[in-house]
Amino acid sequence: MKKVLFKIKIVAFTNISVLFFTTKIFANNPIQIENITKSNTTLLIYSSVLISVIFILYVIAVIKKFIFKKKSNEVLKKETDDHVKTAQSLKISKERFDLAMKGSNDGLWDRDLINNTVYYSERWKSMLGFADHEFPDSIKAFEERIHPDDSEQLMNAFHNHLNKKTDFYENKFRIKHKGGHYIWIHDRGKAIFNGEGKPIRIVGTHTDISEKQKIEDELHQYQAHLEDKVNERTQELKRAKEKAEESDRLKSAFLANMSHEIRTPMNAIIGFSDLLIDPDITEEQKHDIINHINKSSNTLVYLIDDIIDIAKIEAGQLKINKTESNINQIILDVCNSFIETNNLKENSPVKLKLKKGIKSDNFTINTDPVRFQQILINLIGNALKYTDKGFVECGYLVKTNENSSSLEFYVSDTGIGIPKEKHKHIFERFSKIEDSKTKLYRGTGLGLTITKNLVEMLGGEIWIESKENVGSTFYFSIPVDEFKGQREDVIKKEDESIKNWESNTILIAEDEESNYRVLQMALRRTNVNILRAKNGQQAVDICKANKKINLVLMDIKMPELNGIEAAKEIKQIRPELPIIAQTAYAMAEDIEITLAAGCCDYLSKPIKTKKLISTLNKYL
Ligand code: ADP
């Protein structure tokens, strides 16, 4: 600038000097001027003016240049200032970003989609257990570590964003750690697009969410478990409610039914008993009437037994008394008794068949013979009840596997059958399938419940196959520890023949007049001498006083001294005297008690004449 001013000064000075001297020459020396030509003077003036113009132009140019330079300097300065400011704010931004990344503990990835290269930050790699130099900045190296189950979903989310289907990329996936285990990553990113809308770069972060995921998984599991529990409980409550409602319905039906079941045989007994008194009835009619009374009485006894059994089962008091039991003999006895009572002779429309799985009549297994017989009676009784024509077959097979053996029994019939949807309810208490419109079947709906419980108490299972209008087969199994054979005593035929016992004296301890009368009548033809005690104490006293007594028929439930106590006392005075208990319960545990008190045998009430005779035959 100074140089420029200096130049201007020199030019200006020269110019002014030329002008000054020219004018001076004209003023001081007019003669000389005379000598000078007019054109020369004009030339001089023009020269001076030209120089002045050039000078002025030069000055203007210099001033212009000066002004322009000043302006550019200002712009430059402004630009420099802006640049510094931008650099500063960039630095602050980077610092902030680095701080944020460090604070969040996230890893950074940056993918160049044009050159297909990638950058992973140190933290990104350390998340996977690698030092910075241990893991290459390679897309393949990353993709190879993704859990196979998560890779498809990751690719989809990534490409959806690159195809602008999503505003940003976000995903959760598992990736293999250097240690071999998988860690959970929360991956987020955003792509940069060029002017044509093509993605050129995508930058994102990785957050290790393994801990969070673990807690989330546990929470989910817990929640699922809770939901399961709630559902389970809801179902349980629903079932319980349905069961309670069903039970209520069944109980009402049972009570109504029970009244009918009791009144029907009672009606027959009372009605026919009245008829017996009629002096005009023939012997044949009398026989017929007695048969009816007998049948109805039996029905009542079975009904009462069932009620007692179900009550015991519900109270958990039903006991099993296992002993060596002759299976073939028991089945045969049950079948024979049905053939007799149901009159299933040759020309009957229903035949009862028996198929033994083991031919030998002498083998035994260890089970409860009373309960086994009860199961058979229930199943065969039902089969006969629900079959009008065809056959009922009872049999069994031996089933053996590596560890155990069992007998698989079946009772098949060609009766009305049971609809499939009723199969699962058939063993529930009080369940009766009242489908038949043509025939009313009597029953309480207790038999199969008792049967199922008994089978299970004997260690077996029961199941059913049945088709409506075709027939039913009930199967049950009984486990066998060991088959024993050749026990003659088990199959010894009972001697039911009437003997002459006129030289024998028996004491009947019985408080109930009618029961005593039945026994007295039943023994009438044997000519046995009968003494009677009306309670336990009298029985003891009579035995003490009368040495001629050969046998005691002891009722259990008596006033003053019961039969058990009386038997114990008598055994102390006369250890050799046979005492036969007459029990109204005939439950396994009652039998045990009577035998433990010293009784040698038992008769369960109602006592049949044949059974009474055959039992006495063993001891007289
Ligand atoms: P119930 O005393 O009524 O016979 P159960 O418990 O023995 O009682 O049987 C329940 C129900 O099962 C019966 O009412 C009957 O509907 C059906 N049932 C049982 N056995 C048979 C069978 N062999 N054939 C057809 N239905 C049967």
Boltz pocket constraint, residues with backbone or C-beta under 6 A from the ligand:
constraints:
  - pocket:
      binder: B
      contacts: [[A, 378], [A, 379], [A, 382], [A, 383], [A, 384], [A, 386], [A, 413], [A, 415], [A, 416], [A, 417], [A, 418], [A, 426], [A, 428], [A, 431], [A, 432], [A, 433], [A, 434], [A, 442], [A, 443], [A, 444], [A, 445], [A, 446], [A, 447], [A, 448], [A, 449], [A, 472]]
      max_distance: 6.0
